[in-house]
């Protein structure tokens, strides 16, 4: 759903009529919604991994946190 919104925004900004060209523009500008969500998730989990608070100890067994820790090392 957000991908369609982003494509519509690109169509209006660049005055494009074609959905395919708008989608390619999104890809070329590296503005994909799924990529942005993934980057934010990695950033959040990285901060959580390196913080020394109680929240980290509660979620230390989380699969995502463990996978991130394995990928960072």
TORPA-4810 file (N, C-alpha, C, O; in nm, 3 decimals):
<nodes>
NODE_1_0.082_-0.118_0.000_0.000_0.000_0.000_0.087_0.126_0.000_0.060_0.221_-0.074_X
NODE_2_0.191_0.127_0.082_0.279_0.243_0.086_0.361_0.255_-0.042_0.398_0.365_-0.082_X
NODE_3_0.388_0.142_-0.105_0.461_0.145_-0.232_0.380_0.221_-0.337_0.435_0.300_-0.414_X
NODE_4_0.249_0.198_-0.340_0.163_0.268_-0.436_0.161_0.419_-0.408_0.161_0.500_-0.500_X
NODE_5_0.158_0.454_-0.281_0.160_0.594_-0.243_0.289_0.660_-0.288_0.289_0.771_-0.342_X
NODE_6_0.400_0.591_-0.265_0.530_0.645_-0.306_0.539_0.659_-0.458_0.592_0.757_-0.509_X
NODE_7_0.486_0.561_-0.530_0.484_0.571_-0.676_0.399_0.688_-0.723_0.434_0.757_-0.818_X
NODE_8_0.287_0.710_-0.657_0.201_0.824_-0.692_0.271_0.956_-0.667_0.259_1.050_-0.746_X
NODE_9_0.344_0.964_-0.558_0.419_1.085_-0.527_0.523_1.112_-0.634_0.539_1.225_-0.679_X
NODE_10_0.595_1.007_-0.674_0.696_1.024_-0.778_0.631_1.063_-0.911_0.688_1.142_-0.987_X
NODE_11_0.514_1.008_-0.940_0.444_1.045_-1.063_0.409_1.194_-1.063_0.420_1.261_-1.166_X
NODE_12_0.367_1.245_-0.948_0.330_1.387_-0.940_0.452_1.478_-0.940_0.452_1.582_-1.005_X
NODE_13_0.556_1.439_-0.868_0.677_1.522_-0.861_0.740_1.538_-0.999_0.775_1.648_-1.040_X
NODE_14_0.755_1.425_-1.069_0.825_1.428_-1.198_0.730_1.436_-1.318_0.774_1.426_-1.432_X
NODE_15_0.600_1.455_-1.291_0.499_1.465_-1.396_0.507_1.348_-1.494_0.518_1.365_-1.616_X
NODE_16_0.501_1.227_-1.437_0.510_1.102_-1.514_0.370_1.042_-1.520_0.297_1.045_-1.421_X
NODE_17_0.334_0.987_-1.634_0.204_0.922_-1.647_0.212_0.770_-1.632_0.112_0.705_-1.603_X
NODE_18_0.329_0.715_-1.652_0.345_0.570_-1.650_0.381_0.521_-1.510_0.471_0.574_-1.444_X
NODE_19_0.309_0.419_-1.466_0.339_0.356_-1.337_0.476_0.290_-1.339_0.550_0.299_-1.241_X
NODE_20_0.511_0.225_-1.450_0.639_0.155_-1.460_0.757_0.250_-1.448_0.856_0.220_-1.380_X
NODE_21_0.748_0.364_-1.514_0.857_0.463_-1.507_0.866_0.520_-1.365_0.976_0.541_-1.314_X
NODE_22_0.753_0.544_-1.302_0.754_0.593_-1.164_0.817_0.490_-1.071_0.894_0.525_-0.982_X
NODE_23_0.784_0.363_-1.092_0.843_0.257_-1.010_0.994_0.249_-1.030_1.069_0.233_-0.933_X
NODE_24_1.040_0.260_-1.153_1.183_0.259_-1.182_1.253_0.380_-1.118_1.366_0.369_-1.072_X
NODE_25_1.185_0.493_-1.115_1.241_0.612_-1.051_1.258_0.589_-0.901_1.359_0.628_-0.843_X
NODE_26_1.160_0.526_-0.840_1.169_0.493_-0.697_1.289_0.403_-0.673_1.364_0.423_-0.578_X
NODE_27_1.307_0.304_-0.758_1.419_0.212_-0.743_1.552_0.284_-0.764_1.646_0.262_-0.688_X
NODE_28_1.560_0.368_-0.866_1.684_0.439_-0.895_1.723_0.537_-0.784_1.841_0.555_-0.755_X
NODE_29_1.623_0.599_-0.720_1.651_0.690_-0.610_1.665_0.618_-0.477_1.686_0.681_-0.373_X
NODE_30_1.653_0.486_-0.479_1.667_0.403_-0.359_1.571_0.447_-0.249_1.611_0.465_-0.134_X
NODE_31_1.445_0.464_-0.287_1.342_0.511_-0.193_1.238_0.403_-0.163_1.126_0.436_-0.124_X
NODE_32_1.273_0.279_-0.179_1.179_0.171_-0.157_1.134_0.169_-0.011_1.215_0.182_0.080_X
NODE_33_1.005_0.153_0.010_0.949_0.151_0.145_1.000_0.030_0.221_1.036_0.042_0.339_X
NODE_34_1.004_-0.086_0.157_1.050_-0.206_0.226_1.197_-0.196_0.266_1.235_-0.243_0.373_X
NODE_35_1.279_-0.134_0.181_1.420_-0.114_0.216_1.434_-0.017_0.333_1.517_-0.038_0.421_X
NODE_36_1.353_0.087_0.333_1.358_0.185_0.443_1.317_0.121_0.575_1.378_0.147_0.679_X
NODE_37_1.215_0.037_0.571_1.170_-0.032_0.692_1.279_-0.126_0.741_1.305_-0.135_0.861_X
NODE_38_1.343_-0.195_0.649_1.450_-0.288_0.686_1.569_-0.213_0.747_1.625_-0.257_0.847_X
NODE_39_1.606_-0.100_0.687_1.718_-0.021_0.741_1.686_0.030_0.882_1.771_0.025_0.970_X
NODE_40_1.564_0.078_0.903_1.524_0.127_1.035_1.523_0.014_1.138_1.561_0.034_1.253_X
NODE_41_1.480_-0.103_1.095_1.477_-0.219_1.184_1.618_-0.258_1.227_1.642_-0.286_1.345_X
NODE_42_1.710_-0.261_1.132_1.849_-0.295_1.163_1.909_-0.190_1.256_1.981_-0.224_1.350_X
NODE_43_1.880_-0.063_1.229_1.932_0.044_1.312_1.879_0.032_1.455_1.955_0.046_1.551_X
NODE_44_1.750_0.005_1.469_1.690_-0.010_1.602_1.749_-0.129_1.675_1.785_-0.118_1.792_X
NODE_45_1.759_-0.243_1.607_1.813_-0.362_1.673_1.960_-0.347_1.707_2.006_-0.402_1.807_X
NODE_46_2.034_-0.274_1.625_2.175_-0.248_1.656_2.188_-0.165_1.782_2.270_-0.195_1.869_X
NODE_47_2.107_-0.060_1.793_2.110_0.022_1.914_2.068_-0.060_2.035_2.126_-0.046_2.143_X
NODE_48_1.968_-0.145_2.019_1.922_-0.228_2.128_2.029_-0.328_2.169_2.047_-0.355_2.288_X
NODE_49_2.100_-0.382_2.073_2.205_-0.480_2.101_2.318_-0.417_2.181_2.374_-0.480_2.270_X
NODE_50_2.352_-0.292_2.149_2.465_-0.226_2.214_2.427_-0.147_2.338_2.514_-0.090_2.404_X
NODE_51_2.300_-0.143_2.371_2.260_-0.074_2.493_2.272_-0.169_2.610_2.258_-0.290_2.595_X
NODE_52_2.298_-0.115_2.725_2.313_-0.198_2.843_2.196_-0.185_2.937_2.215_-0.177_3.059_X
NODE_53_2.076_-0.183_2.884_1.960_-0.163_2.971_1.883_-0.292_2.992_1.915_-0.396_2.935_X
NODE_54_1.782_-0.283_3.073_1.702_-0.400_3.109_1.619_-0.453_2.992_1.591_-0.572_2.985_X
NODE_55_1.580_-0.364_2.901_1.500_-0.407_2.787_1.577_-0.510_2.704_1.521_-0.609_2.657_X
NODE_56_1.708_-0.484_2.687_1.790_-0.577_2.610_1.794_-0.713_2.678_1.788_-0.816_2.611_X
NODE_57_1.805_-0.714_2.809_1.812_-0.842_2.879_1.679_-0.917_2.869_1.678_-1.040_2.869_X
NODE_58_1.568_-0.845_2.862_1.438_-0.911_2.848_1.422_-0.976_2.710_1.361_-1.082_2.698_X
NODE_59_1.478_-0.910_2.607_1.461_-0.959_2.471_1.589_-1.019_2.415_1.603_-1.031_2.293_X
NODE_60_1.682_-1.058_2.500_1.810_-1.112_2.455_1.792_-1.242_2.378_1.875_-1.277_2.294_X
NODE_61_1.686_-1.314_2.405_1.662_-1.442_2.337_1.585_-1.426_2.207_1.552_-1.525_2.142_X
NODE_62_1.556_-1.305_2.170_1.481_-1.280_2.048_1.558_-1.331_1.928_1.679_-1.312_1.919_X
NODE_63_1.489_-1.395_1.836_1.552_-1.452_1.717_1.612_-1.342_1.631_1.723_-1.358_1.580_X
NODE_64_1.541_-1.233_1.613_1.591_-1.124_1.530_1.715_-1.062_1.590_1.809_-1.030_1.518_X
NODE_65_1.716_-1.043_1.720_1.831_-0.984_1.786_1.952_-1.076_1.776_2.065_-1.030_1.755_X
NODE_66_1.929_-1.205_1.791_2.039_-1.301_1.780_2.093_-1.305_1.637_2.214_-1.312_1.618_X
NODE_67_2.004_-1.300_1.537_2.049_-1.299_1.398_2.127_-1.173_1.367_2.228_-1.178_1.297_X
NODE_68_2.082_-1.060_1.419_2.153_-0.935_1.396_2.291_-0.940_1.460_2.389_-0.897_1.400_X
NODE_69_2.298_-0.992_1.581_2.426_-1.002_1.649_2.522_-1.092_1.571_2.641_-1.063_1.562_X
NODE_70_2.471_-1.199_1.515_2.554_-1.289_1.436_2.604_-1.220_1.308_2.717_-1.242_1.266_X
NODE_71_2.520_-1.138_1.247_2.559_-1.068_1.125_2.654_-0.953_1.150_2.734_-0.918_1.062_X
NODE_72_2.648_-0.893_1.270_2.736_-0.780_1.299_2.878_-0.825_1.331_2.974_-0.750_1.309_X
NODE_73_2.893_-0.944_1.382_3.027_-0.991_1.419_3.097_-1.061_1.308_3.210_-1.106_1.325_X
</nodes>
